[in-house]
Amino acid sequence: MKRNVAGEVITFNNYLLKLPIEVLDLVYTELSVFSKVSLAEVHPYLGKALSWHCRDALKEINLKRYPFSGWETLLSFCGHTVRKATFDETDHEDKFMLLSMFCHNLEILEINFLSDTTRRLRKLDGHLKPNVPIELMKVCSKMESVKQLIIRQLLQSQIPYLKTLKNVEHLKIVGAYSTRRSWSLAELPLNTLRVAVLRDFSIKSTNEKMHSSTLEKLTIIFCTVKGEMPWLPKLKALHFILNQCSEDSAFPGWVMQHSKTLELLKFWEDTFRPGFFLKVFRGCKNLKTLILYAACNDKIIPRIFFKKFEEILKEHGFNKNKKLKLKLHYQGIEEKRVLKRFCSEMVDLSWCRNMDLFFLN
């Protein structure tokens, strides 16, 4: 047994407790995440050192990445540094509760729920707790710091709880492509959202008046648009990508209602319908940027389309001094020549070569 000059017993822990936090930071660097948590549990000072060590490393966490029992210790010391978290329904829901307890600066939260097929299988083998999705939504509504929420595989039972997300400003919801859930946009927390992304849903009509004085960007992807759209007086950007919408729908008229504020339009149809697009484009009187996927399964777009497109550009006041920023992607070479000939003085033309970038940006 070793003793110092004062006669005190020297132990490994005592030695560590006398080290500066900056030195302990180097010690933690050499340890695995499991060992870090074990060491932090020995003494509050070592826990404080772990908090200093993780000041940058834990800004983004995935609760499934480290399937160990030390999450409570780790987050109790370092939860205040977490800015983004990803949670799967297959994780224990008590892990999710830890986020609400310790991650008070959490800004971005992504929740991945089970697919319908997996849900049925888990229910058969008795490993599925039916109330977990709803309970998680209730907890989300109380997490005031979360401004951006991503929900994948949204369930029909969760839709009524969307309105309770009053602190969320950026909401992305992904449904199930195989079984598109039907709901109205009135279910969204329209009074607080600035950005909304909806994918794989069937948008139905409602008698309820819909209005949002905050929403500035709306993205609709892989949806069936049958119902009414909300009045969005601050809408600046609209992404309408690969949706099912009839030519006689009210959608073009809805776009025209927002012509004073709409500055960016991204438009992509699986089978391009020139007439439907021109109806939508005519309503965009103050548009600054148009991103258009104009491929139509290698069919030639009628020349009259480009003539009408040019007429609408002139109606909207575009000229060689005031140009529309146009990003275009389609297959036909002849159409490219025609478009440049008709609209070269009124558009700032560029080409989208990478379809992934076109889809995401």
C-alpha positions in Angstrom: 0.0 0.0 0.0 1.5 3.3 -1.1 1.2 6.6 0.9 2.1 10.1 0.1 4.2 12.5 2.3 1.2 13.4 4.4 0.5 9.7 5.1 -2.6 9.5 2.9 -3.3 6.3 1.0 -2.7 6.8 -2.7 -5.3 5.0 -5.0 -5.8 5.1 -8.7 -9.1 7.0 -8.3 -7.5 9.6 -5.9 -4.8 10.2 -8.5 -7.4 10.8 -11.3 -9.4 13.2 -9.1 -6.3 15.4 -8.8 -5.8 15.6 -12.5 -7.0 18.8 -14.4 -10.0 18.3 -16.6 -7.9 19.0 -19.7 -5.7 16.0 -18.8 -8.7 13.8 -18.1 -9.9 14.8 -21.6 -6.9 13.0 -23.0 -7.5 10.0 -20.8 -11.1 9.7 -22.0 -9.9 9.9 -25.6 -8.2 6.5 -25.2 -11.3 4.8 -23.8 -14.3 3.1 -25.5 -17.7 4.6 -24.9 -18.5 1.8 -22.4 -15.3 2.5 -20.4 -16.0 6.2 -20.5 -19.4 5.7 -18.9 -18.0 3.3 -16.3 -15.3 5.8 -15.3 -17.7 8.7 -15.1 -19.9 6.8 -12.6 -17.0 6.6 -10.1 -17.1 10.2 -9.0 -19.0 13.4 -10.0 -15.7 15.1 -10.9 -15.0 12.4 -13.4 -18.5 12.8 -14.7 -17.8 16.6 -15.1 -14.7 15.6 -17.1 -16.7 13.4 -19.3 -19.1 16.3 -20.0 -16.1 18.4 -21.0 -14.7 15.6 -23.2 -18.0 15.1 -25.0 -18.7 18.8 -25.6 -18.4 18.3 -29.4 -18.6 14.6 -29.9 -22.3 14.2 -28.8 -23.9 17.0 -30.8 -25.6 14.2 -32.8 -26.5 10.8 -31.4 -28.3 7.7 -32.6 -29.8 5.8 -29.7 -29.5 2.5 -31.7 -25.8 3.0 -32.4 -24.7 2.0 -28.8 -27.1 -0.6 -27.5 -25.9 -0.5 -23.9 -27.3 0.3 -20.5 -25.2 3.4 -19.8 -27.3 5.9 -21.7 -28.8 7.4 -18.5 -25.3 8.1 -17.1 -24.0 9.4 -20.5 -26.9 11.7 -21.1 -27.1 12.9 -17.5 -23.5 14.3 -17.9 -23.5 15.2 -21.6 -27.2 15.5 -22.7 -27.0 19.3 -22.7 -24.5 19.1 -25.7 -26.9 17.0 -27.9 -28.4 19.0 -30.7 -29.8 16.1 -32.9 -31.0 12.7 -32.0 -32.4 9.7 -33.9 -34.7 7.2 -32.3 -36.2 3.9 -33.6 -39.4 2.4 -32.2 -37.5 -0.8 -31.8 -35.4 0.9 -29.1 -36.8 0.9 -25.6 -39.1 3.8 -25.0 -37.3 4.6 -21.7 -34.3 5.7 -23.9 -36.6 8.3 -25.5 -37.7 9.5 -22.1 -34.0 10.1 -21.3 -33.9 12.6 -24.2 -36.7 14.6 -22.7 -35.1 14.5 -19.3 -31.5 15.4 -20.1 -31.3 16.9 -23.7 -32.7 20.3 -23.0 -30.9 21.8 -26.0 -32.1 19.3 -28.5 -33.1 21.0 -31.7 -33.6 18.2 -34.3 -35.3 14.9 -33.6 -35.9 12.0 -36.0 -38.2 9.2 -35.0 -38.4 6.0 -37.2 -41.5 4.0 -36.5 -42.1 0.4 -37.7 -43.5 -0.3 -41.1 -46.9 -1.9 -41.3 -45.5 -5.3 -42.3 -43.0 -5.3 -39.4 -45.6 -4.0 -37.0 -47.9 -7.0 -37.9 -45.1 -9.5 -37.4 -44.0 -7.9 -34.0 -47.6 -8.0 -32.9 -47.9 -11.7 -33.7 -44.8 -12.6 -31.7 -45.9 -10.5 -28.7 -43.0 -8.1 -28.8 -44.9 -4.9 -29.7 -46.3 -2.5 -27.2 -49.3 -0.9 -28.9 -49.4 2.4 -27.1 -45.7 3.4 -27.6 -46.2 5.5 -30.8 -48.9 7.6 -29.2 -47.0 8.0 -25.9 -43.9 9.2 -27.9 -46.0 11.8 -29.7 -47.2 13.1 -26.4 -43.6 13.4 -25.1 -42.6 15.2 -28.3 -45.3 17.8 -27.8 -43.6 18.7 -24.4 -40.1 19.0 -25.8 -39.9 22.8 -26.1 -36.4 22.9 -27.5 -37.1 20.7 -30.6 -37.7 22.9 -33.6 -37.2 20.3 -36.3 -39.0 17.0 -36.2 -38.8 14.1 -38.7 -41.3 11.3 -38.4 -41.0 8.2 -40.6 -43.8 5.6 -41.0 -46.4 7.8 -39.4 -49.4 5.8 -38.1 -53.0 6.7 -38.6 -53.5 6.8 -34.8 -50.8 9.4 -34.5 -52.3 11.9 -36.9 -54.6 13.6 -34.3 -51.5 14.4 -32.2 -49.7 16.4 -34.9 -51.5 19.5 -33.8 -50.0 19.3 -30.3 -46.5 19.9 -31.8 -46.8 23.6 -31.1 -43.0 24.2 -30.8 -42.0 22.6 -34.0 -41.1 24.9 -36.9 -39.7 22.4 -39.4 -41.8 19.2 -39.8 -41.1 16.3 -42.2 -43.5 13.4 -42.2 -43.1 10.3 -44.3 -45.9 7.8 -44.6 -46.0 4.3 -46.0 -45.8 4.1 -49.8 -47.6 0.8 -50.0 -50.6 2.0 -48.0 -50.9 5.8 -48.3 -52.7 7.1 -45.3 -55.5 9.6 -46.0 -55.6 12.8 -44.0 -56.2 16.5 -44.3 -53.5 19.2 -44.0 -55.7 20.7 -41.3 -54.2 18.1 -39.0 -50.8 20.0 -39.1 -49.8 22.6 -36.5 -50.2 25.3 -39.1 -49.9 28.2 -36.7 -46.2 27.5 -35.9 -44.7 25.7 -39.0 -42.3 27.5 -41.2 -41.3 24.4 -43.3 -43.4 21.3 -44.0 -42.4 18.2 -46.0 -45.1 15.6 -46.7 -44.3 12.3 -48.4 -46.4 9.2 -49.3 -49.9 10.4 -48.2 -53.3 10.9 -49.7 -54.4 14.5 -49.0 -58.2 14.6 -48.6 -60.7 17.4 -48.4 -62.1 18.9 -45.2 -64.8 21.4 -44.2 -62.4 23.0 -41.7 -60.8 26.3 -42.9 -57.0 26.0 -43.1 -54.7 29.0 -42.7 -51.1 29.4 -41.7 -49.4 32.8 -41.2 -46.0 31.3 -40.7 -45.4 28.5 -43.4 -42.8 29.7 -45.9 -41.8 26.4 -47.6 -44.0 23.5 -48.6 -42.8 20.2 -50.1 -45.2 17.5 -51.3 -43.7 14.3 -52.6 -45.3 11.0 -53.8 -48.7 12.2 -52.6 -52.2 11.9 -54.0 -53.6 15.4 -53.9 -57.4 15.3 -53.8 -58.4 17.8 -51.2 -58.1 21.5 -50.5 -54.8 23.2 -49.7 -54.4 25.7 -46.8 -54.1 29.5 -47.4 -50.5 30.3 -46.9 -49.9 34.1 -47.2 -46.1 33.8 -46.5 -45.4 30.9 -48.9 -42.2 31.5 -50.8 -41.1 28.0 -52.0 -43.2 25.1 -53.3 -41.8 21.7 -54.2 -44.4 19.6 -56.0 -42.7 16.3 -56.9 -44.1 13.1 -58.4 -47.6 13.5 -57.1 -50.9 12.3 -58.4 -53.2 15.3 -59.1 -55.9 15.5 -61.8 -55.7 18.3 -64.4 -59.1 19.6 -63.4 -58.2 19.9 -59.7 -58.1 23.1 -57.8 -54.4 23.0 -57.4 -53.4 25.5 -60.2 -56.0 27.9 -58.8 -54.5 27.5 -55.3 -51.0 28.3 -56.7 -52.4 31.5 -58.3 -53.8 32.6 -54.9 -50.2 32.6 -53.7 -48.7 34.4 -56.7 -47.7 37.5 -54.7 -45.4 35.6 -52.4 -44.2 32.5 -54.3 -40.6 32.9 -55.4 -39.5 29.3 -56.1 -41.2 26.4 -57.7 -39.9 22.9 -58.2 -42.1 20.9 -60.4 -41.7 17.2 -61.4 -44.2 14.8 -62.8 -43.6 11.2 -63.7 -45.5 11.7 -66.9 -45.1 15.4 -67.8 -48.4 17.1 -68.7 -47.6 20.4 -70.4 -51.1 21.8 -70.1 -51.3 21.1 -66.3 -47.8 22.6 -65.8 -48.7 25.8 -67.7 -51.8 26.3 -65.6 -49.6 26.1 -62.5 -46.9 28.3 -64.0 -49.3 31.0 -65.1 -50.3 31.5 -61.4 -46.7 32.2 -60.4 -46.5 35.9 -61.3 -43.6 36.8 -59.0 -41.6 33.7 -59.5 -37.8 34.1 -59.4 -36.6 30.4 -59.7 -38.2 27.5 -61.6 -36.8 24.0 -61.3 -38.5 21.8 -63.9 -38.2 18.1 -64.6 -39.8 18.0 -68.1 -39.1 14.4 -69.2 -42.1 12.5 -70.4 -40.8 9.0 -71.0 -38.9 10.1 -74.1 -42.0 11.5 -75.8 -41.5 14.8 -77.6 -43.1 17.8 -75.8 -45.2 19.7 -78.3 -43.6 22.9 -79.7 -46.7 24.8 -78.8 -45.7 24.3 -75.1 -42.6 26.4 -75.5 -44.5 29.1 -77.3 -47.0 29.3 -74.5 -44.3 29.2 -72.0 -42.7 32.2 -73.6 -46.0 34.0 -73.6 -46.4 33.5 -69.9 -42.9 34.7 -69.3 -43.7 37.9 -71.1 -47.0 38.2 -69.1 -45.0 38.0 -65.9 -42.7 40.8 -67.0 -39.6 38.8 -67.8 -37.1 40.3 -70.3 -33.4 40.4 -70.9 -32.9 42.7 -67.9 -35.2 40.7 -65.6 -34.6 36.9 -66.2 -36.2 33.9 -64.7 -33.7 31.5 -63.1 -34.5 28.2 -64.8 -33.0 24.8 -63.9 -34.2 22.1 -66.3 -33.8 18.4 -66.8 -35.3 16.4 -69.7 -34.1 13.9 -72.3 -34.9 15.5 -75.6 -32.1 17.4 -77.4 -34.5 19.2 -79.8 -36.5 20.6 -76.9 -33.3 22.1 -75.5 -32.7 24.0 -78.7 -36.3 25.2 -79.0 -36.3 26.4 -75.4 -33.1 28.3 -75.8 -34.3 29.9 -79.1 -37.6 31.0 -77.6 -36.5 32.0 -74.1 -32.8 32.8 -74.1 -33.4 36.5 -73.4 -35.8 35.9 -70.6 -34.2 33.0 -68.7 -31.0 32.3 -66.9 -30.8 28.7 -68.0 -28.9 25.8 -66.3 -29.2 22.0 -66.5 -29.7 19.5 -63.7 -27.4 16.6 -64.6 -27.5 14.8 -61.3 -31.1 13.6 -60.5 -30.3 13.0 -56.8 -29.2 16.6 -56.4 -32.3 17.7 -58.3 -34.5 15.7 -56.0 -32.9 16.9 -52.7 -32.2 20.6 -53.3 
